[in-house]
Amino acid sequence: MPGPEGRFGQRLGWYCAERDEERVSMLPTGKVLAFAAQGERRCLGVRRAGRRLVCPYGAVLDGASARDQCARCAQLDRSRSVAADTMADDPRPYGVYLAYFGPGLLKVGITAVERGPARLVEQGAVAYAWLGRGPLMAARRAEALLGSVLAVPDRFAKAAKRAARGVLPPVPDRVAELEQLHCAAQELAGWPETLHPVEFACADHTELFGLDRIPGDVAELGGMTSGAEIVGEVLTGVGSDVYLRLATGGEAEGAEGEGAGERGGVGERGGAGGAGSGWAGGVGAVGLAVQAGGAGPVGGAGRVGGGVAVMDARMLSGWVLGAAVGRVTTVPVRAGGPGAGEREGEGLGRQEGLF
């Protein structure tokens, strides 16, 4: 039987403001992408009551940033948010988890129990274990306790996560590191009475993310600009990161650009054989980064055989994406080490996604 992660899969999300429609297209291994950014990158607005509300300011966003909202829409989004501590009355039960990203990279976090492991897949956790379950504020107290007593952080920069993927130890070593922290956490004085401890059980995402398909030498794609093109074949995905084998010219024949007339963006995430679900772009619609909308499929037949580069799919959010005219990637490609990192400082003080 497939595990709970079986429902996850990296995808592009598309939104067409004119028709108020959203759709998704999957990003399986082997899919060839060939698209170009058009016009200006615009704020994705906010979601309310299951609907996307277009940014009333028509704000233009920095193409090199992973942020898909302008400051005012982001402020509205966080006006009632568990992540921003502005929704302390949330009655849903919460789970406290320990997430493993690499040797020495373990963090603590919380997520609504109803979401299952989705939050861990969104963050690109290589492995994880549940620590406890209970009311929101009890989960928050446990998270704070681990931070103050055991110095366990609640976030890591994307650069650190990417770099760690190139030096992962064997699975038993990951399990042992998680179990050691799990035992230490549950023995702490001050454990919230209403938070029910969960017995140690480790879940590993090696197969889900296709970590064995990531080579040792990975470059990094820079931010999109109007007219820039990305042409390559999907190797795998981890969190919002998509690993592509870039076309060297002539190999991408048969690939199609997806979403004529729609924008892309980043939203939720998934994992199986890729990163997750988010929102990405199209032509004539608004982008949501791993997710989409428009005319034809994003991928197609054909193989590509260049070097491997990693792309943060959140940087597609808000662009109108059309079919690529050329056969090579024209987005800046920066050299990287194992796993590659992101622009220095990007994401250091910001949580990736909500709960």
N, C-alpha and C positions, 0 to 999 in steps of 0.2 A: 504494500500500500504506500502511495506517495505520502511524504510527510507534509506538514502544514505549509512549508515553503513552496510546495508544488504549484501553488497558485501564482507565484511571483514570476515575472519575466520582464526584462528590460524592454521598454517601449517608448515610442514618441507620442506625445499628445498634441492634438491640433484643435484650434478654436477659431471659428469663423464668426466675427462679431455681427456681420450683416444678417446671417441666418440664425444667430444665437445657437450654434451647434458645436459640439465637441466630439472628437473621435480619437481612437488610438491605433497605432500600427506597431507591431512587434519588431524587435531588433534581434533576431536569432543569429547565432554564429554562422558566418558565411554570407550574410546579407550584404549587398553592395550598395553603398550610399553615394549619391552624386547630387549635391544641392548647392545653391548659392544664396547668400543673404541679399535682400532687396530693401531699398528704402532706408528707414530709420528703425532702430530698436525701441519699442514702446513698452511702457509699464503694463503689466498684465492685470492690474486692478485687484479686486478682492473677490472672495467667494462668500456668499451669504445664502443660507437656506438651500444649499445644493446648486446654486446658480452662480455663474461668473458675472460680476459687475465690472464693466469696462472702466478704466481709470478716467475720471471726469476731467482730469487736467491734461490728458494726452501727453504725459511726460515722456521725454526721450531719455533712454538709459545708456550708460557707458557700456560699450561692446566688450570690454575686457573684464567686466565684473560678473560674478556669479549671481548677484542680486537681480531678481526679476520684478521688483516693485520700486516705485518712487518712494521717497521718505514719507509722504503724507499717507499713501495707501498702506505702507508698512506699519505706520503708527496706528491706523484704523484696525488693521489685522490683529495687532497686539493689544488692542484695547480690551479684548476679552480672550485671553490666551493663557493656557496652563504654562507654556514655556516662559511667558513674561510675568508670571505670578499675578495675573489679573483675573483669574477665574478660580479662586480658592474654594468656591462652593460647588465645584463639579462633583456630582454624587457617584460617578462611576468608580468601580474598583481599579486600582493601579498596581502594576507590577514593577518591582525594582530589579534591575538586571546588571550584570557585569559583562562588559563587552571587551573582547580581545582583538587587537589590530596588529600585533606583532610583539616581539620580545620587549618586555617592559612597558608596553603600551596597552594598559588596561584602564578602562573608565567605568564609572557608575552612571546610571541613568534611570529614568522612569518612563513608563508608557501605559496607556489605558489597556487593561486586560483584554478588552474586546478586539484590540488590534493584533493580538498575538505577536509573532516575531517580525511584523512588518517594519517596525522602527529600527530593528537591528539590521535588516536587509537594506533599508534606506541609507543607513550610515556606512554600509560596507564593512560591517563587523565580520572578521574572519571566523570567529567562534564566540559563543556567549553562554551564560548560565543565569537562570532566574535565582534571585536571592530571597525575595519575599513578595507577598501580595496583601493589599489592604486599602484603606481609605487614602485619598490623595495626600492629605497633610501628613499622614503617617509615613507614606512613601517619601515625601519631601524631607521629613526629619531623618530618615535612614540615609538618604542621599547626602544630606549635610553632615551626618555623623561620620560617614566614610571619608568625606573630604577633610574634615577637621582632625580626626584621630589617626587615620591611616594615609592621609595625603593622596587619596584617590581622586584624580581629576574628573570633571564631568564633560570634557570635550578635548579633542585634539585637532590640530590644523590638518588640512587635507594633505599638505606636503609630507607630513610625518606618516600619515596612513599609506600614501603611495610608496614612499621609500621602504616602508616595512614589508610590503608585499614581495620585495625582491630578496628578502633575507628570512623568510619564514622557516621556523624549525619544524621537525616532524610533528604530526598531530598529537602523539602522546605527550610531548613537551608542552604543547599549548594547553592541553587538558590539565596537566599538573600545575601550571602557573595559575590557571583559573581556579582550580580546586583549592590551592593554598590561600588565595585571597578570599574565596567564598567561606572557608572555615574561619579565617581571622575575622571576617566581617560579622558572622553570626555569633561570635563569642564576645563581641563588644558590649561593655556596660552602656546602658542607655538605649538599648534596642527598643523601638516603639512597641508598646503592649498590643496595639491593635494591628500590627503588621505580622502576618503569619509567615514564619520561615518556610522556605521551599528547599527540599532536599537537593543536593548537588546533582546536576545532570548537564553534561556539556553537549551543545549542538555545534557542529562544524560546517562551514559554508564552502569548503574547498570545491566540491562538485557543483554546488549551486552557482558559484561565481566563475567556475572554470579557471581557477587560479593557476592550474598547470599549463594553461595556454598563454600566460603572460611571459614573454621572454625576459632575459636579464637586462637587455639594453633597450630602453623605451624613451622616446622623445616626447615632447609635450606640445600640443597645439595651443597657440595663443588665442586672443579674442577675435571675434568676427568684426568685419567692417563691411559696409555696403559694397556689394560686388565680389566679395571674397567667396571662394568655393572650397568645399571639402569633398574629396573623392577617395573612397577607400572601402575596404571590406571589414565587417565586424568580426573581431576575434572573440571578444567576450566583454563583460561589463561588471563593474563592482561599484555599488552605490550609484552615484550620478556619473561615475567615470565610464567612458566607452573606449575600449582599446581597438584601434583600427590599423589594418595593414594598408598603408597608403599606396595609391596607384602611382606608377612611375611614368605613365603615359601610354595610352592605347589599350590598357588591360580592362578598363571599365566599360567596354562596349556592352550595351544591353542593359546597363543600369539606368534607372529613371529617377528624376527628382520628384519627391512626393509633395503634395500639398499646394498645387498651383492655386494662388488666391487665398492662402490662409497663413496664419502666424503660428509659430511654435512656442512652447514654453515648458517649464519644469514643474511638475506637481508631485504626485506620490511616487513610490518606487517599487520595484520588484527585484527579482534576482535571477531565477533559473536561466542558466546559459547567458546571462547578461547582467546588467546592473539592476535596474528596477523600473518602476513606472514613474514617469514624471511628465513634463510637458515640453515638447519641442516645436519646431516651426514649420510653416507652410507659406504659400503665396496667397495673399488676399484674405488671410485669416490671422488670428493672433496666436503666437506660440506659447506653449506651456512647457518646458524642457524635457524630460524623456516622454513625449506624447504628441498628437498631430491633427491636420485637416486639409483637404484640398482635392486636387484632381487625381493623379494616379499613385501607384505604390512608390515608396522611397527606394526600395532596392530592386534588384533585378538579376539577370543572369550575368555571367562573366566572373573572372577572377582577377585579383590584383596581386602584385608581388613586390612591393617596395618595403621600406622600413616600417616599424611599428611606432605609433604615437598614441598618447592618451588624450582624450578630450573630456572636459567637464561639460556634460550635456546641459547643465543649467545655463551655460552661456549662449545656448540657442534660444532660450526663452525670450519671447517678445519680438523676434525677427520674423519678417515675412520671408518664407523660403521657397525658392523656385528651382527648377532643374538646372544643373550645372551646364555651362556652355563648353568648358574645357574638359580635359581628362586627367588633370593633376590638381592637387590641393594647393591653393594659393594663400591660405591662412598661414601666418607665421608659424614656423616649426622651430622650437627651442630644444637644444640638447638637454637630456636629462639622464639621471642615473637609474638604478633599479626602481621601477615603479614611477619615476618622475615626480616632480613636485609642482606646486602652483606658484603664482607670482608671490614674491615675498610679502608677508603681512596679510595676504588675503585670507579671510576666514579665521584669523587667530582668536578674535574675541567674540565669535558669533557661532551660535549653535546651528548645525545643519538641519533645517526643517523643524517641525513642531512635534506634538505628541499624538 
